[in-house]
């Protein structure tokens, strides 16, 4: 009970946990728009180069793959859940490569 109340206190961490971090990520225009408009609430990402955790924030920077440049648009979302080989979905442990994870995300105003 006390830990649940403390969990909402800024700076509180359980032993061994790290503070939430912000990951700056490239996001192609088609996906960026779907996330911005609230239709896409997940993001498939490589899990081998970052330590994603629930509670982390993502700064998504829109990238136009046709022009090969950033557009200047950005949006912030929060990771609400992670599906991975370590935390598989109901299908199977082998449904998702260990190199990838699915980040469930919400706009910071929705979280």
MOPAC internal coordinates of N, CA, C and O (Angstrom, degrees):
PM7 1SCF
backbone

  N    0.0000 0     0.00 0     0.00 0    0    0    0
  C    1.4404 1     0.00 0     0.00 0    1    0    0
  C    1.5292 1   110.76 1     0.00 0    2    1    0
  O    1.2310 1   120.15 1   131.05 1    3    2    1
  N    1.3274 1   117.32 1   -48.95 1    3    2    1
  C    1.4595 1   121.23 1  -179.97 1    5    3    2
  C    1.5239 1   110.26 1   -63.19 1    6    5    3
  O    1.2310 1   120.44 1   136.79 1    7    6    5
  N    1.3423 1   116.76 1   -43.21 1    7    6    5
  C    1.4617 1   119.12 1  -179.26 1    9    7    6
  C    1.5254 1   110.88 1   -62.51 1   10    9    7
  O    1.2310 1   119.90 1   142.20 1   11   10    9
  N    1.3147 1   117.80 1   -37.80 1   11   10    9
  C    1.4611 1   121.19 1   178.78 1   13   11   10
  C    1.5296 1   110.17 1   -62.27 1   14   13   11
  O    1.2310 1   120.41 1   138.04 1   15   14   13
  N    1.3461 1   116.82 1   -41.96 1   15   14   13
  C    1.4685 1   119.94 1   178.02 1   17   15   14
  C    1.5222 1   110.60 1   -68.06 1   18   17   15
  O    1.2310 1   120.22 1   139.44 1   19   18   17
  N    1.3268 1   117.19 1   -40.56 1   19   18   17
  C    1.4639 1   120.78 1  -179.72 1   21   19   18
  C    1.5204 1   111.78 1   -68.05 1   22   21   19
  O    1.2310 1   120.10 1   151.55 1   23   22   21
  N    1.3216 1   117.41 1   -28.45 1   23   22   21
  C    1.4639 1   121.04 1  -177.84 1   25   23   22
  C    1.5215 1   111.71 1   -59.05 1   26   25   23
  O    1.2310 1   119.80 1   155.77 1   27   26   25
  N    1.3182 1   117.99 1   -24.23 1   27   26   25
  C    1.4635 1   121.42 1   177.97 1   29   27   26
  C    1.5212 1   112.93 1   -88.78 1   30   29   27
  O    1.2310 1   120.21 1   179.31 1   31   30   29
  N    1.3128 1   117.21 1    -0.69 1   31   30   29
  C    1.4531 1   122.00 1   179.63 1   33   31   30
  C    1.5250 1   109.37 1   -83.03 1   34   33   31
  O    1.2310 1   119.71 1   -51.73 1   35   34   33
  N    1.3427 1   118.16 1   128.27 1   35   34   33
  C    1.4611 1   119.94 1   179.03 1   37   35   34
  C    1.5247 1   111.45 1   -53.95 1   38   37   35
  O    1.2310 1   120.98 1   -46.90 1   39   38   37
  N    1.3239 1   115.73 1   133.10 1   39   38   37
  C    1.4541 1   120.94 1   177.85 1   41   39   38
  C    1.5169 1   114.62 1    87.74 1   42   41   39
  O    1.2310 1   119.54 1   170.94 1   43   42   41
  N    1.3488 1   118.48 1    -9.06 1   43   42   41
  C    1.4669 1   120.33 1  -179.73 1   45   43   42
  C    1.5196 1   109.90 1   -71.80 1   46   45   43
  O    1.2310 1   121.12 1   -45.09 1   47   46   45
  N    1.3362 1   115.46 1   134.91 1   47   46   45
  C    1.4645 1   121.48 1   174.85 1   49   47   46
  C    1.5066 1   108.64 1  -140.70 1   50   49   47
  O    1.2310 1   121.29 1   -35.59 1   51   50   49
  N    1.3193 1   115.13 1   144.41 1   51   50   49
  C    1.4587 1   119.01 1   171.51 1   53   51   50
  C    1.5205 1   107.33 1   -74.31 1   54   53   51
  O    1.2310 1   120.45 1   -23.99 1   55   54   53
  N    1.3100 1   116.75 1   156.01 1   55   54   53
  C    1.4572 1   120.89 1  -178.81 1   57   55   54
  C    1.5255 1   109.95 1   -55.70 1   58   57   55
  O    1.2310 1   120.48 1   -47.98 1   59   58   57
  N    1.3152 1   116.68 1   132.02 1   59   58   57
  C    1.4550 1   121.83 1   178.32 1   61   59   58
  C    1.5198 1   114.21 1    87.76 1   62   61   59
  O    1.2310 1   119.73 1   171.89 1   63   62   61
  N    1.3274 1   118.11 1    -8.11 1   63   62   61
  C    1.4550 1   120.58 1   179.12 1   65   63   62
  C    1.5190 1   109.73 1   -89.68 1   66   65   63
  O    1.2310 1   121.09 1   -27.14 1   67   66   65
  N    1.3122 1   115.52 1   152.86 1   67   66   65
  C    1.4525 1   120.22 1   175.02 1   69   67   66
  C    1.5200 1   108.92 1  -105.42 1   70   69   67
  O    1.2310 1   120.91 1   -19.67 1   71   70   69
  N    1.3180 1   115.87 1   160.33 1   71   70   69
  C    1.4579 1   119.57 1   177.33 1   73   71   70
  C    1.5174 1   108.98 1   -68.35 1   74   73   71
  O    1.2310 1   120.66 1   -26.08 1   75   74   73
  N    1.3184 1   116.33 1   153.92 1   75   74   73
  C    1.4601 1   121.10 1   177.00 1   77   75   74
  C    1.5222 1   108.81 1   -60.76 1   78   77   75
  O    1.2310 1   121.26 1   -33.73 1   79   78   77
  N    1.3119 1   115.20 1   146.27 1   79   78   77
  C    1.4542 1   120.77 1  -179.85 1   81   79   78
  C    1.5210 1   109.11 1  -125.65 1   82   81   79
  O    1.2310 1   120.52 1   -14.98 1   83   82   81
  N    1.3160 1   116.62 1   165.02 1   83   82   81
  C    1.4613 1   121.84 1   176.11 1   85   83   82
  C    1.5204 1   108.52 1  -108.19 1   86   85   83
  O    1.2310 1   121.07 1   -54.84 1   87   86   85
  N    1.3283 1   115.57 1   125.16 1   87   86   85
  C    1.4614 1   122.23 1   176.95 1   89   87   86
  C    1.5297 1   107.82 1  -101.48 1   90   89   87
  O    1.2310 1   120.11 1   -51.30 1   91   90   89
  N    1.3165 1   117.40 1   128.70 1   91   90   89
  C    1.4618 1   121.96 1   176.95 1   93   91   90
  C    1.5244 1   106.64 1   -94.89 1   94   93   91
  O    1.2310 1   120.97 1   -60.35 1   95   94   93
  N    1.3444 1   115.76 1   119.65 1   95   94   93
  C    1.4578 1   120.58 1  -172.32 1   97   95   94
  C    1.5233 1   112.27 1  -129.55 1   98   97   95
  O    1.2310 1   121.24 1   -35.56 1   99   98   97
  N    1.3216 1   115.24 1   144.44 1   99   98   97
  C    1.4533 1   122.76 1   172.48 1  101   99   98
  C    1.5262 1   107.83 1   -75.58 1  102  101   99
  O    1.2310 1   120.24 1   -42.85 1  103  102  101
  N    1.3288 1   117.15 1   137.15 1  103  102  101
  C    1.4651 1   121.28 1  -179.79 1  105  103  102
  C    1.5287 1   108.61 1  -138.17 1  106  105  103
  O    1.2310 1   120.58 1   -63.81 1  107  106  105
  N    1.3257 1   116.49 1   116.19 1  107  106  105
  C    1.4613 1   120.46 1  -178.62 1  109  107  106
  C    1.5255 1   110.97 1   -60.41 1  110  109  107
  O    1.2310 1   120.94 1   -31.36 1  111  110  109
  N    1.3221 1   115.82 1   148.64 1  111  110  109
  C    1.4601 1   123.29 1  -174.12 1  113  111  110
  C    1.5263 1   113.56 1   -49.82 1  114  113  111
  O    1.2310 1   119.62 1   131.93 1  115  114  113
  N    1.3292 1   118.32 1   -48.07 1  115  114  113
  C    1.4715 1   121.18 1  -177.44 1  117  115  114
  C    1.5274 1   110.87 1   -58.62 1  118  117  115
  O    1.2310 1   120.19 1   136.56 1  119  118  117
  N    1.3257 1   117.23 1   -43.44 1  119  118  117
  C    1.4654 1   121.25 1  -179.97 1  121  119  118
  C    1.5267 1   111.02 1   -73.70 1  122  121  119
  O    1.2310 1   120.58 1   139.89 1  123  122  121
  N    1.3215 1   116.49 1   -40.11 1  123  122  121
  C    1.4633 1   122.12 1  -179.97 1  125  123  122
  C    1.5289 1   110.39 1   -56.29 1  126  125  123
  O    1.2310 1   120.90 1   133.24 1  127  126  125
  N    1.3272 1   115.89 1   -46.76 1  127  126  125
  C    1.4612 1   121.08 1  -178.77 1  129  127  126
  C    1.5205 1   111.43 1   -64.09 1  130  129  127
  O    1.2310 1   120.18 1   136.08 1  131  130  129
  N    1.3267 1   117.27 1   -43.92 1  131  130  129
  C    1.4686 1   121.00 1   179.80 1  133  131  130
  C    1.5291 1   111.36 1   -62.78 1  134  133  131
  O    1.2310 1   120.44 1   141.11 1  135  134  133
  N    1.3250 1   116.76 1   -38.89 1  135  134  133
  C    1.4697 1   120.48 1   177.30 1  137  135  134
  C    1.5284 1   109.82 1   -68.16 1  138  137  135
  O    1.2310 1   120.48 1   134.48 1  139  138  137
  N    1.3224 1   116.68 1   -45.52 1  139  138  137
  C    1.4668 1   121.23 1  -178.63 1  141  139  138
  C    1.5243 1   111.84 1   -59.86 1  142  141  139
  O    1.2310 1   120.46 1   144.28 1  143  142  141
  N    1.3297 1   116.73 1   -35.72 1  143  142  141
  C    1.4639 1   120.99 1  -178.04 1  145  143  142
  C    1.5247 1   112.59 1   -89.32 1  146  145  143
  O    1.2310 1   120.26 1  -177.67 1  147  146  145
  N    1.3398 1   117.11 1     2.33 1  147  146  145
  C    1.4559 1   121.21 1   173.25 1  149  147  146
  C    1.5140 1   116.28 1    83.61 1  150  149  147
  O    1.2310 1   119.83 1  -173.22 1  151  150  149
  N    1.3264 1   117.93 1     6.78 1  151  150  149
  C    1.4666 1   120.14 1  -179.85 1  153  151  150
  C    1.5204 1   112.57 1   -86.26 1  154  153  151
  O    1.2310 1   120.10 1   150.95 1  155  154  153
  N    1.3002 1   117.42 1   -29.05 1  155  154  153
  C    1.4699 1   121.94 1  -179.38 1  157  155  154
  C    1.5236 1   107.72 1  -107.40 1  158  157  155
  O    1.2310 1   120.51 1   -64.49 1  159  158  157
  N    1.3240 1   116.63 1   115.51 1  159  158  157
  C    1.4676 1   121.56 1  -176.82 1  161  159  158
  C    1.5218 1   111.61 1  -118.83 1  162  161  159
  O    1.2310 1   121.31 1  -152.73 1  163  162  161
  N    1.3188 1   115.10 1    27.27 1  163  162  161
  C    1.4631 1   120.69 1   176.64 1  165  163  162
  C    1.5243 1   107.94 1  -148.27 1  166  165  163
  O    1.2310 1   120.73 1   -17.07 1  167  166  165
  N    1.3084 1   116.21 1   162.93 1  167  166  165
  C    1.4577 1   120.62 1   177.88 1  169  167  166
  C    1.5181 1   108.15 1  -149.16 1  170  169  167
  O    1.2310 1   120.60 1   -55.51 1  171  170  169
  N    1.3188 1   116.45 1   124.49 1  171  170  169
  C    1.4602 1   122.24 1   177.03 1  173  171  170
  C    1.5227 1   107.71 1   -85.25 1  174  173  171
  O    1.2310 1   120.63 1   -54.79 1  175  174  173
  N    1.3081 1   116.39 1   125.21 1  175  174  173
  C    1.4632 1   120.92 1  -177.42 1  177  175  174
  C    1.5141 1   110.92 1  -136.35 1  178  177  175
  O    1.2310 1   121.29 1   -26.77 1  179  178  177
  N    1.3274 1   115.13 1   153.23 1  179  178  177
  C    1.4605 1   120.63 1   172.30 1  181  179  178
  C    1.5282 1   107.36 1   -67.40 1  182  181  179
  O    1.2310 1   120.51 1   -46.35 1  183  182  181
  N    1.3109 1   116.64 1   133.65 1  183  182  181
  C    1.4708 1   121.15 1  -175.99 1  185  183  182
  C    1.5205 1   112.66 1  -100.06 1  186  185  183
  O    1.2310 1   120.22 1   177.75 1  187  186  185
  N    1.3125 1   117.19 1    -2.25 1  187  186  185
  C    1.4651 1   119.97 1  -173.75 1  189  187  186
  C    1.5213 1   114.06 1   -86.48 1  190  189  187
  O    1.2310 1   119.81 1   163.50 1  191  190  189
  N    1.3336 1   117.97 1   -16.50 1  191  190  189
  C    1.4672 1   118.95 1  -175.50 1  193  191  190
  C    1.5294 1   113.87 1  -110.27 1  194  193  191
  O    1.2310 1   120.29 1   178.26 1  195  194  193
  N    1.3424 1   117.05 1    -1.74 1  195  194  193
  C    1.4665 1   120.44 1  -179.86 1  197  195  194
  C    1.5186 1   109.57 1  -142.93 1  198  197  195
  O    1.2310 1   121.33 1   -23.53 1  199  198  197
  N    1.3171 1   115.06 1   156.47 1  199  198  197
  C    1.4602 1   121.45 1   178.76 1  201  199  198
  C    1.5257 1   108.30 1  -105.94 1  202  201  199
  O    1.2310 1   120.59 1  -104.98 1  203  202  201
  N    1.3448 1   116.47 1    75.02 1  203  202  201
  C    1.4563 1   120.63 1   179.83 1  205  203  202
  C    1.5199 1   109.92 1   -69.47 1  206  205  203
  O    1.2310 1   120.68 1   -40.14 1  207  206  205
  N    1.3291 1   116.30 1   139.86 1  207  206  205
  C    1.4690 1   122.48 1   175.93 1  209  207  206
  C    1.5263 1   108.51 1  -139.26 1  210  209  207
  O    1.2310 1   120.63 1   -30.07 1  211  210  209
  N    1.3342 1   116.39 1   149.93 1  211  210  209
  C    1.4614 1   119.97 1   173.43 1  213  211  210
  C    1.5278 1   107.80 1   -58.81 1  214  213  211
  O    1.2310 1   120.88 1   -43.07 1  215  214  213
  N    1.3149 1   115.92 1   136.93 1  215  214  213
  C    1.4623 1   121.30 1  -176.82 1  217  215  214
  C    1.5160 1   112.94 1    99.41 1  218  217  215
  O    1.2310 1   120.18 1   160.65 1  219  218  217
  N    1.3308 1   117.26 1   -19.35 1  219  218  217
  C    1.4630 1   120.03 1   176.36 1  221  219  218
  C    1.5241 1   109.57 1   -66.55 1  222  221  219
  O    1.2310 1   121.39 1   -25.41 1  223  222  221
  N    1.3078 1   114.95 1   154.59 1  223  222  221
  C    1.4540 1   120.65 1   175.53 1  225  223  222
  C    1.5216 1   109.25 1  -106.33 1  226  225  223
  O    1.2310 1   121.46 1   -31.01 1  227  226  225
  N    1.3198 1   114.81 1   148.99 1  227  226  225
  C    1.4562 1   121.08 1   176.20 1  229  227  226
  C    1.5173 1   108.00 1  -117.43 1  230  229  227
  O    1.2310 1   120.63 1   -52.68 1  231  230  229
  N    1.3188 1   116.40 1   127.32 1  231  230  229
  C    1.4576 1   121.16 1   170.59 1  233  231  230
  C    1.5210 1   104.89 1   -98.48 1  234  233  231
  O    1.2310 1   120.96 1   -75.31 1  235  234  233
  N    1.3250 1   115.78 1   104.69 1  235  234  233
  C    1.4581 1   121.31 1  -177.78 1  237  235  234
  C    1.5179 1   108.87 1   -90.07 1  238  237  235
  O    1.2310 1   120.93 1   -58.01 1  239  238  237
  N    1.3278 1   115.82 1   121.99 1  239  238  237
  C    1.4644 1   122.05 1   179.16 1  241  239  238
  C    1.5220 1   107.73 1  -106.41 1  242  241  239
  O    1.2310 1   120.76 1   -60.20 1  243  242  241
  N    1.3247 1   116.16 1   119.80 1  243  242  241
  C    1.4643 1   120.42 1  -176.92 1  245  243  242
  C    1.5281 1   110.63 1   -66.43 1  246  245  243
  O    1.2310 1   121.36 1   -49.67 1  247  246  245
  N    1.3362 1   115.00 1   130.33 1  247  246  245
  C    1.4604 1   122.31 1   179.74 1  249  247  246
  C    1.5203 1   108.12 1  -124.48 1  250  249  247
  O    1.2310 1   120.50 1   -52.91 1  251  250  249
  N    1.3245 1   116.64 1   127.09 1  251  250  249
  C    1.4646 1   122.19 1   177.82 1  253  251  250
  C    1.5241 1   108.22 1   -91.77 1  254  253  251
  O    1.2310 1   119.63 1   -73.66 1  255  254  253
  N    1.3514 1   118.30 1   106.34 1  255  254  253
  C    1.4646 1   120.29 1  -176.47 1  257  255  254
  C    1.5299 1   113.13 1   -69.54 1  258  257  255
  O    1.2310 1   119.85 1   158.52 1  259  258  257
  N    1.3182 1   117.88 1   -21.48 1  259  258  257
  C    1.4676 1   120.74 1   178.98 1  261  259  258
  C    1.5260 1   109.72 1   -73.09 1  262  261  259
  O    1.2310 1   120.79 1   133.27 1  263  262  261
  N    1.3278 1   116.10 1   -46.73 1  263  262  261
  C    1.4678 1   120.51 1   179.65 1  265  263  262
  C    1.5222 1   112.30 1   -84.27 1  266  265  263
  O    1.2310 1   120.85 1   161.85 1  267  266  265
  N    1.3340 1   115.99 1   -18.15 1  267  266  265
  C    1.4662 1   120.08 1   178.60 1  269  267  266
  C    1.5168 1   114.05 1    73.26 1  270  269  267
  O    1.2310 1   120.56 1  -146.02 1  271  270  269
  N    1.3493 1   116.54 1    33.98 1  271  270  269
  C    1.4654 1   118.83 1  -179.01 1  273  271  270
  C    1.5303 1   110.61 1  -150.47 1  274  273  271
  O    1.2310 1   121.64 1   -16.65 1  275  274  273
  N    1.3306 1   114.47 1   163.35 1  275  274  273
  C    1.4554 1   120.78 1   175.43 1  277  275  274
  C    1.5265 1   108.99 1   -76.76 1  278  277  275
  O    1.2310 1   120.51 1   -34.15 1  279  278  277
  N    1.3351 1   116.63 1   145.85 1  279  278  277
  C    1.4675 1   121.00 1  -178.25 1  281  279  278
  C    1.5206 1   112.71 1   -89.39 1  282  281  279
  O    1.2310 1   120.11 1   161.15 1  283  282  281
  N    1.3263 1   117.40 1   -18.85 1  283  282  281
  C    1.4621 1   121.52 1  -175.98 1  285  283  282
  C    1.5203 1   112.98 1    99.99 1  286  285  283
  O    1.2310 1   120.31 1   167.78 1  287  286  285
  N    1.3427 1   117.02 1   -12.22 1  287  286  285
  C    1.4710 1   119.33 1   178.08 1  289  287  286
  C    1.5225 1   109.73 1   -83.94 1  290  289  287
  O    1.2310 1   121.15 1   -38.02 1  291  290  289
  N    1.3301 1   115.40 1   141.98 1  291  290  289
  C    1.4676 1   121.85 1   178.95 1  293  291  290
  C    1.5174 1   109.10 1  -139.68 1  294  293  291
  O    1.2310 1   120.93 1   -24.05 1  295  294  293
  N    1.3237 1   115.83 1   155.95 1  295  294  293
  C    1.4636 1   121.31 1   172.71 1  297  295  294
  C    1.5169 1   108.70 1  -149.05 1  298  297  295
  O    1.2310 1   121.31 1   -29.22 1  299  298  297
  N    1.3338 1   115.11 1   150.78 1  299  298  297
  C    1.4650 1   120.54 1   179.45 1  301  299  298
  C    1.5194 1   109.53 1  -110.84 1  302  301  299
  O    1.2310 1   121.31 1   -44.86 1  303  302  301
  N    1.3365 1   115.09 1   135.14 1  303  302  301
  C    1.4608 1   121.90 1   175.81 1  305  303  302
  C    1.5218 1   107.96 1  -133.25 1  306  305  303
  O    1.2310 1   120.84 1   -14.55 1  307  306  305
  N    1.3213 1   115.99 1   165.45 1  307  306  305
  C    1.4597 1   121.53 1   177.98 1  309  307  306
  C    1.5253 1   108.20 1  -117.61 1  310  309  307
  O    1.2310 1   120.69 1   -36.90 1  311  310  309
  N    1.3280 1   116.29 1   143.10 1  311  310  309
  C    1.4622 1   122.02 1   176.68 1  313  311  310
  C    1.5257 1   107.58 1   -81.36 1  314  313  311
  O    1.2310 1   120.71 1   -58.21 1  315  314  313
  N    1.3359 1   116.24 1   121.79 1  315  314  313
  C    1.4634 1   120.42 1  -178.44 1  317  315  314
  C    1.5231 1   112.41 1  -101.59 1  318  317  315
  O    1.2310 1   119.94 1   156.45 1  319  318  317
  N    1.3398 1   117.72 1   -23.55 1  319  318  317
  C    1.4661 1   121.54 1  -179.28 1  321  319  318
  C    1.5176 1   108.07 1  -162.72 1  322  321  319
  O    1.2310 1   120.54 1   -27.46 1  323  322  321
  N    1.3242 1   116.57 1   152.54 1  323  322  321
  C    1.4652 1   121.19 1   178.57 1  325  323  322
  C    1.5201 1   109.08 1  -128.64 1  326  325  323
  O    1.2310 1   120.92 1   -54.56 1  327  326  325
  N    1.3327 1   115.84 1   125.44 1  327  326  325
  C    1.4602 1   122.17 1   172.46 1  329  327  326
  C    1.5205 1   106.68 1  -103.03 1  330  329  327
  O    1.2310 1   120.53 1   -50.66 1  331  330  329
  N    1.3281 1   116.58 1   129.34 1  331  330  329
  C    1.4611 1   120.97 1  -177.96 1  333  331  330
  C    1.5207 1   109.06 1  -152.23 1  334  333  331
  O    1.2310 1   120.76 1     1.08 1  335  334  333
  N    1.3156 1   116.15 1  -178.92 1  335  334  333
  C    1.4635 1   119.96 1   175.81 1  337  335  334
  C    1.5282 1   109.94 1   -63.00 1  338  337  335
  O    1.2310 1   120.27 1   149.24 1  339  338  337
  N    1.3356 1   117.09 1   -30.76 1  339  338  337
  C    1.4652 1   121.37 1   177.50 1  341  339  338
  C    1.5256 1   112.30 1   -75.93 1  342  341  339
  O    1.2310 1   120.50 1   149.43 1  343  342  341
  N    1.3349 1   116.64 1   -30.57 1  343  342  341
  C    1.4744 1   122.70 1   178.69 1  345  343  342
  C    1.5165 1   107.37 1  -127.76 1  346  345  343
  O    1.2310 1   120.50 1  -105.64 1  347  346  345
  N    1.3455 1   116.65 1    74.36 1  347  346  345
  C    1.4666 1   120.40 1  -171.86 1  349  347  346
  C    1.5266 1   113.27 1   -72.31 1  350  349  347
  O    1.2310 1   122.40 1   -18.33 1  351  350  349
  N    1.3299 1   113.01 1   161.67 1  351  350  349
  C    1.4596 1   119.03 1   173.25 1  353  351  350
  C    1.5312 1   108.03 1   -79.25 1  354  353  351
  O    1.2310 1   120.11 1     3.90 1  355  354  353
  N    1.2995 1   117.40 1  -176.10 1  355  354  353
  C    1.4658 1   121.51 1  -175.55 1  357  355  354
  C    1.5252 1   112.97 1   -69.07 1  358  357  355
  O    1.2310 1   119.90 1   162.08 1  359  358  357
  N    1.3184 1   117.80 1   -17.92 1  359  358  357
  C    1.4627 1   119.57 1  -175.77 1  361  359  358
  C    1.5204 1   112.50 1   -65.80 1  362  361  359
  O    1.2310 1   120.87 1   118.98 1  363  362  361
  N    1.3154 1   115.94 1   -61.02 1  363  362  361
  C    1.4508 1   119.32 1  -174.55 1  365  363  362
  C    1.5141 1   109.83 1  -176.14 1  366  365  363
  O    1.2310 1   120.93 1   -24.75 1  367  366  365
  N    1.3144 1   115.83 1   155.25 1  367  366  365
  C    1.4668 1   119.92 1   174.69 1  369  367  366
  C    1.5209 1   110.85 1   -66.17 1  370  369  367
  O    1.2310 1   120.22 1   157.71 1  371  370  369
  N    1.3310 1   117.19 1   -22.29 1  371  370  369
  C    1.4609 1   121.43 1  -176.26 1  373  371  370
  C    1.5223 1   112.99 1   -95.56 1  374  373  371
  O    1.2310 1   119.70 1  -174.79 1  375  374  373
  N    1.3268 1   118.18 1     5.21 1  375  374  373
  C    1.4619 1   121.27 1  -177.53 1  377  375  374
  C    1.5257 1   112.43 1   -72.14 1  378  377  375
  O    1.2310 1   119.99 1   156.35 1  379  378  377
  N    1.3194 1   117.62 1   -23.65 1  379  378  377
  C    1.4589 1   121.94 1  -176.50 1  381  379  378
  C    1.5189 1   109.11 1  -129.57 1  382  381  379
  O    1.2310 1   120.76 1   -51.70 1  383  382  381
  N    1.3172 1   116.16 1   128.30 1  383  382  381
  C    1.4615 1   121.09 1   178.47 1  385  383  382
  C    1.5273 1   110.10 1   -57.70 1  386  385  383
  O    1.2310 1   119.97 1   -38.95 1  387  386  385
  N    1.3245 1   117.65 1   141.05 1  387  386  385
  C    1.4699 1   120.33 1   177.61 1  389  387  386
  C    1.5324 1   113.01 1   -60.88 1  390  389  387
  O    1.2310 1   120.30 1   163.86 1  391  390  389
  N    1.3325 1   117.03 1   -16.14 1  391  390  389
  C    1.4619 1   120.95 1  -179.89 1  393  391  390
  C    1.5302 1   113.35 1   -80.35 1  394  393  391
  O    1.2310 1   120.23 1   170.86 1  395  394  393
  N    1.3460 1   117.16 1    -9.14 1  395  394  393
  C    1.4585 1   120.84 1  -175.09 1  397  395  394
  C    1.5221 1   111.49 1  -128.13 1  398  397  395
  O    1.2310 1   121.40 1   -19.93 1  399  398  397
  N    1.3308 1   114.93 1   160.07 1  399  398  397
  C    1.4649 1   120.94 1   174.27 1  401  399  398
  C    1.5233 1   108.28 1  -142.79 1  402  401  399
  O    1.2310 1   121.21 1   -22.14 1  403  402  401
  N    1.3146 1   115.29 1   157.86 1  403  402  401
  C    1.4600 1   121.71 1   175.61 1  405  403  402
  C    1.5207 1   106.83 1  -110.28 1  406  405  403
  O    1.2310 1   121.11 1   -61.53 1  407  406  405
  N    1.3188 1   115.48 1   118.47 1  407  406  405
  C    1.4600 1   121.33 1   179.96 1  409  407  406
  C    1.5228 1   108.90 1   -95.36 1  410  409  407
  O    1.2310 1   120.05 1   -60.99 1  411  410  409
  N    1.3184 1   117.51 1   119.01 1  411  410  409
  C    1.4643 1   120.65 1   169.96 1  413  411  410
  C    1.5199 1   105.80 1   -79.56 1  414  413  411
  O    1.2310 1   120.65 1   -48.54 1  415  414  413
  N    1.3374 1   116.37 1   131.46 1  415  414  413
  C    1.4615 1   120.05 1  -173.41 1  417  415  414
  C    1.5253 1   111.24 1  -130.51 1  418  417  415
  O    1.2310 1   121.13 1   -23.58 1  419  418  417
  N    1.3156 1   115.44 1   156.42 1  419  418  417
  C    1.4659 1   122.75 1   175.44 1  421  419  418
  C    1.5212 1   107.97 1  -141.27 1  422  421  419
  O    1.2310 1   121.21 1   -34.27 1  423  422  421
  N    1.3262 1   115.28 1   145.73 1  423  422  421
  C    1.4607 1   118.42 1   172.89 1  425  423  422
  C    1.5196 1   107.89 1   -62.04 1  426  425  423
  O    1.2310 1   120.17 1   -34.23 1  427  426  425
  N    1.2882 1   117.27 1   145.77 1  427  426  425
  C    1.4602 1   120.61 1  -177.53 1  429  427  426
  C    1.5247 1   111.95 1   -57.81 1  430  429  427
  O    1.2310 1   119.90 1   151.82 1  431  430  429
  N    1.3184 1   117.79 1   -28.18 1  431  430  429
  C    1.4613 1   120.29 1   178.24 1  433  431  430
  C    1.5246 1   111.61 1   -73.60 1  434  433  431
  O    1.2310 1   119.95 1   158.90 1  435  434  433
  N    1.3596 1   117.69 1   -21.10 1  435  434  433
  C    1.4686 1   122.57 1  -179.66 1  437  435  434
  C    1.5157 1   112.12 1   -90.78 1  438  437  435
  O    1.2310 1   120.00 1   159.49 1  439  438  437
  N    1.3349 1   117.60 1   -20.51 1  439  438  437
  C    1.4698 1   121.71 1  -171.42 1  441  439  438
  C    1.5055 1   112.23 1   -76.42 1  442  441  439
  O    1.2310 1   120.10 1   180.00 1  443  442  441

